[in-house]
Structure formats: C-alpha cells, structure tokens
Amino acid sequence: MSEPERKPKSEKTPVHQGGNKNSVARPRSWLEPVILLTLREWNSYGYELMKRTATFGFEAMNPGTMYRTLREMEENGVVKSKWETSKGGPARRMYSLTDAGEAYLEFWAKSLEQYQRNMDAFFHLYTGGPRRRAEEKERG
C-alpha cells in the first residue's frame, strides 16, 4: 500500500451505526487518542507517556502495549520518533506528533463529540425517559 493510501489502523475498520455512511466511528481504543493528545502538549518518550496516560485510566498498562501502539502509530505516520541522547543517561526514543497525527486527533475529537451526543441521548432516555413496561402495567 502506498503512503497516501495508508490509513491509521483505527480508521481502517470503523464501527458505524445502522450502516449509515455518514455515521461516525466509535472508539475502539482510547490509547491512541490519549497518546496523540499528550504528544500535542509536549514531545515525550514511551515510559513518560505511560505515566501520563495513567490519568486517563491506563494505570496497569503493560509496557509492551504502549511500545507496540507507538510503533503502529509511527508506521501509520501519526507520530514520529528520534533517538535522543542525554548526558548522564541512556538514549531514549522521543516521540512527537506529525501533521497527520494532528489531523487524526481532530478526527478522533469530532468522532468522540458525536459519540458523546449519542451517549447523552441514551442516558437521557435511560434515566428520565418514559418507561414502557410501567405504562403497560397501568393499562393492563
């Protein structure tokens, strides 16, 4: 597959609602958008990203999961990395967001906004909507 045809893995298999081609993908993994959001604020290396993603509920993450995700994201062109050597410490791979990553983060944000509206509608009906069974019992 050529570079322009390559899409981030999460975008290749979106889950659509009701088969509507205009519907928005639901998130499959929160790790990718959390990494993108974190890297938008500052460049970082894998171990530091693991610590920062803990605020989003990724406390007990296997390091292999983080590094595998970062490699996939780099292959998809949404992040880039370079080796950084610091005096007095080991070399570390520093990750940063690419322009494609910024666009992909925007895609995630728009998708999540739609998903949030769907969830809000669901919970509005769940917590305050009419209850069919109660109405049927009153009639019967």
JODA-V970327 format. One record per residue. N is the residue number from 1. RES is the residue in three letters. PSI is psi as a letter, one per 30 degrees, with the letter a starting at -180 (NA if undefined). NEAR is the number of other C-alpha atoms within 10 Angstrom. Layout:
n: [N	N]
res: [RES	RES]
psi: [PSI	PSI]
near: [NEAR	NEAR]
This chain:
n: [1	2	3	4	5	6	7	8	9	10	11	12	13	14	15	16	17	18	19	20	21	22	23	24	25	26	27	28	29	30	31	32	33	34	35	36	37	38	39	40	41	42	43	44	45	46	47	48	49	50	51	52	53	54	55	56	57	58	59	60	61	62	63	64	65	66	67	68	69	70	71	72	73	74	75	76	77	78	79	80	81	82	83	84	85	86	87	88	89	90	91	92	93	94	95	96	97	98	99	100	101	102	103	104	105	106	107	108	109	110	111	112	113	114	115	116	117	118	119	120	121	122	123	124	125	126	127	128	129	130	131	132	133	134	135	136	137	138	139	140]
res: [MET	SER	GLU	PRO	GLU	ARG	LYS	PRO	LYS	SER	GLU	LYS	THR	PRO	VAL	HIS	GLN	GLY	GLY	ASN	LYS	ASN	SER	VAL	ALA	ARG	PRO	ARG	SER	TRP	LEU	GLU	PRO	VAL	ILE	LEU	LEU	THR	LEU	ARG	GLU	TRP	ASN	SER	TYR	GLY	TYR	GLU	LEU	MET	LYS	ARG	THR	ALA	THR	PHE	GLY	PHE	GLU	ALA	MET	ASN	PRO	GLY	THR	MET	TYR	ARG	THR	LEU	ARG	GLU	MET	GLU	GLU	ASN	GLY	VAL	VAL	LYS	SER	LYS	TRP	GLU	THR	SER	LYS	GLY	GLY	PRO	ALA	ARG	ARG	MET	TYR	SER	LEU	THR	ASP	ALA	GLY	GLU	ALA	TYR	LEU	GLU	PHE	TRP	ALA	LYS	SER	LEU	GLU	GLN	TYR	GLN	ARG	ASN	MET	ASP	ALA	PHE	PHE	HIS	LEU	TYR	THR	GLY	GLY	PRO	ARG	ARG	ARG	ALA	GLU	GLU	LYS	GLU	ARG	GLY]
psi: [k	l	e	f	f	k	l	k	e	f	f	e	i	l	k	l	k	g	g	k	f	f	l	k	k	k	k	e	k	f	e	e	e	e	e	e	e	e	f	e	e	k	l	l	l	e	e	e	e	e	e	e	f	f	f	g	g	h	e	h	k	k	e	e	e	e	e	e	e	e	e	e	e	e	e	f	g	f	l	l	l	l	k	k	k	k	k	g	l	l	k	k	j	k	k	l	k	l	e	e	e	e	e	e	e	e	e	e	e	e	e	e	e	e	e	e	e	e	e	e	e	e	f	e	e	e	f	f	l	k	j	e	e	e	e	e	e	e	e	NA]
near: [6	5	9	6	7	13	17	19	12	17	15	9	11	14	15	13	12	7	8	8	8	8	15	19	20	17	17	12	9	13	18	22	18	19	25	22	18	17	20	16	10	10	15	21	19	17	13	11	18	21	12	17	19	12	10	10	11	15	12	8	13	10	12	9	12	19	16	11	15	22	15	16	21	19	16	17	19	23	22	19	18	12	11	13	12	9	7	6	7	9	12	16	16	16	22	22	26	18	11	15	24	17	13	21	21	15	16	23	14	14	16	16	13	16	17	13	11	12	12	12	12	12	12	11	12	11	9	8	11	10	11	8	9	9	10	9	8	7	7	5]
